[in-house]
Every structure is written in structure tokens, then in C-alpha cells.
Amino acid sequence: MTSDAWKVFELPELIERKKTMAAPYWEFLRVPALSCGLYTLAAGARDLQAPHDEDEVYTVISGRARVRVGEAERDVGPGSILFVRATEEHSFIEIIEDVTLLVFFASGGPPDPQAG
């Protein structure tokens, strides 16, 4: 097994590293079929993301917010797992507590030499 065959990430370490970054999204893994990152939004912030070309899964690590996907809305908090189909309009609204999300995209594209 080569060193590129697998990687181990520790969530607490990723979260601490993300705290040093100004951008809301940090991709820490990218391989041809998958990418993964942390997305953070402060309480009261506006989520400005646009629909993506890939299916995605969000896991709420911490915080509370309301999410809108298409015309539907729902409250989410720690432990919530959301699937959003590619090209679907979606955003986190009414961010009540700072939110940290683990995000998986179904297609990562070519490897990013700066990831992970």
C-alpha cells in the first residue's frame, strides 16, 4: 500500500487548523472521485454559496442553523446529516450559533497538491 492509498484525519486537529483561516471553506482532501472540507459560518452570517455541480453531504459538527434546499426549510444541529443533489439551490439561513460542517463532494476532480 502506497502512502497515497489512504489518509487519516483527526477532526479536532482539522477544526483547530481551520480556525486560523479567514475563508469559510477549507478543502483538506481532493481525489478524483471525492473532495472533503470544513465549512464554517458565524452566527448571523450570510451563506453566499451557489449550487454545486456535484452531489454533496454535510454533517453538522457544531452549531445550529436553518437550511433551505429548494423551497423546503429545516432546523439542523450537531449530528444532522444533509444530502443535497447537484445543482440544487441551497443555503444555511438563520445561523443561530457558529456552525462547523464537514462537507463531502461526490466528485473532487483532479488531485490538489495542497490538500491534506
C-alpha positions as CSV (number, residue, x, y, z in Angstrom):
1,M,0.0,0.0,0.0
2,T,1.5,3.4,-1.0
3,S,1.2,6.5,1.1
4,D,-1.4,7.8,-1.3
5,A,-3.6,4.8,-0.8
6,W,-5.1,6.1,2.4
7,K,-5.0,9.0,4.9
8,V,-6.2,9.6,8.4
9,F,-7.6,12.9,9.6
10,E,-8.4,13.8,13.2
11,L,-11.4,16.1,13.4
12,P,-10.3,18.1,16.4
13,E,-7.0,18.9,14.6
14,L,-8.8,19.9,11.4
15,I,-11.1,22.2,13.3
16,E,-8.2,23.9,15.1
17,R,-6.3,24.4,11.8
18,K,-9.5,25.8,10.2
19,K,-9.8,28.4,13.0
20,T,-6.6,30.1,11.7
21,M,-8.2,30.6,8.2
22,A,-10.3,33.5,7.1
23,A,-12.1,31.8,4.3
24,P,-15.3,30.0,5.3
25,Y,-14.4,26.8,3.3
26,W,-11.2,24.8,3.6
27,E,-10.8,21.7,1.4
28,F,-8.4,19.3,3.1
29,L,-8.8,16.3,0.8
30,R,-9.2,16.1,-3.0
31,V,-9.0,12.9,-5.1
32,P,-10.6,12.1,-8.5
33,A,-14.0,10.9,-7.1
34,L,-14.3,12.8,-3.8
35,S,-13.4,16.0,-2.0
36,C,-13.8,16.9,1.6
37,G,-13.6,20.0,3.6
38,L,-14.7,22.1,6.6
39,Y,-17.2,24.9,6.2
40,T,-17.8,27.4,9.0
41,L,-20.3,30.1,9.3
42,A,-20.5,32.6,12.2
43,A,-23.8,33.2,14.0
44,G,-25.7,35.8,12.0
45,A,-23.6,35.4,8.9
46,R,-25.0,35.0,5.3
47,D,-24.3,31.8,3.4
48,L,-23.4,33.0,-0.1
49,Q,-22.7,29.7,-1.7
50,A,-24.2,28.9,-5.1
51,P,-25.4,25.4,-6.3
52,H,-22.6,23.0,-7.0
53,D,-22.0,20.7,-9.9
54,E,-21.6,17.7,-7.6
55,D,-23.8,15.9,-5.1
56,E,-22.8,16.7,-1.6
57,V,-23.2,15.6,2.0
58,Y,-23.0,17.9,5.0
59,T,-22.5,16.7,8.6
60,V,-23.2,19.4,11.2
61,I,-20.3,19.1,13.7
62,S,-21.3,22.0,15.9
63,G,-23.7,25.0,16.0
64,R,-27.3,25.5,14.9
65,A,-28.9,26.9,11.8
66,R,-31.8,26.6,9.5
67,V,-31.1,25.2,6.0
68,R,-33.1,25.9,2.9
69,V,-33.0,23.5,0.0
70,G,-35.2,24.5,-2.9
71,E,-38.4,25.6,-1.3
72,A,-38.0,23.4,1.8
73,E,-36.5,24.5,5.2
74,R,-35.4,22.6,8.3
75,D,-33.5,23.3,11.5
76,V,-30.2,21.5,11.8
77,G,-27.7,21.0,14.6
78,P,-24.9,18.7,15.8
79,G,-25.3,15.3,14.3
80,S,-27.6,16.4,11.4
81,I,-26.5,14.9,8.1
82,L,-27.8,16.5,4.9
83,F,-27.7,15.3,1.3
84,V,-28.0,17.9,-1.4
85,R,-28.3,16.9,-5.0
86,A,-26.1,18.5,-7.6
87,T,-27.3,21.9,-9.0
88,E,-30.0,22.2,-6.2
89,E,-30.3,25.7,-4.7
90,H,-29.4,25.6,-1.0
91,S,-28.1,27.7,1.8
92,F,-27.8,27.9,5.5
93,I,-30.1,30.6,6.9
94,E,-30.8,31.9,10.4
95,I,-27.5,30.8,11.7
96,I,-28.2,30.9,15.4
97,E,-24.9,29.5,16.7
98,D,-21.5,29.4,14.9
99,V,-21.8,26.4,12.6
100,T,-19.0,23.9,11.6
101,L,-19.8,21.5,8.9
102,L,-17.9,18.5,7.4
103,V,-18.6,18.6,3.7
104,F,-18.2,15.7,1.2
105,F,-18.5,16.4,-2.6
106,A,-19.1,13.4,-4.8
107,S,-16.5,14.3,-7.4
108,G,-13.4,16.0,-6.4
109,G,-11.8,16.4,-9.8
110,P,-8.0,16.1,-10.3
111,P,-5.9,15.8,-7.1
112,D,-5.0,19.1,-5.4
113,P,-1.3,19.0,-4.4
114,Q,-2.1,21.4,-1.5
115,A,-4.9,19.3,0.0
116,G,-4.4,17.2,3.1
